[in-house]
């Protein structure tokens, strides 16, 4: 996995923790941040899915 995948996974975990703690606005921001990181990472690497050439 690439580093941006780890950032996206951590942002989802953080969003869940924030939501449970009652900070729904911050949880929503964390989800948007994770999505943005995944989109930028896909743009940089050129990958849009799990299909790879072998």
N, C-alpha and C positions, 0 to 999 in steps of 0.2 A: 504494500500500500504506500501511496505517496503521502508526504507530510500534510497536504491539504485535506486528505481524507481524515487524518487524525484530528485536525482542527474542526472539521465538520461534525465528526462523531462527538467530540468533546462539547461542541456548542449545543448539540441535541441533549446530551446528558445534563449540561448546565441549565438548559431551558426547562427540562423536567424538574430539576431540583428547585429552580426558582418558582415554577408554577406551584409546586407542592408547598413551598414556603410562603406563598401568597403574593408573590411579585409577578403578576401576570404580564404587566407591560414589559418588564425586563426579559421575561421568558419569550415573549413575542419577538423582541429585538434579537435575542440569541438565536432564534430559529431563522430569522431573516439573514442574520450574519452567516450562519452555517450554509444556507442556500446560496448566498452570494459567493462564499468561498468555493463551493462546489462548482458553480458556474464559471468563475474565473479560472479555476484549476482545469476545467474541461476545455476552456478556450485556449489556455496556454499549451496543454498537451495535445490538443486536437482530438481527444477521445470524447465520444458522445454516448457510449454504451459499453457493454461487455464484449462486443464483437472484436476479435483480434484475428489478424491474418497469420496463418501458420504455414 
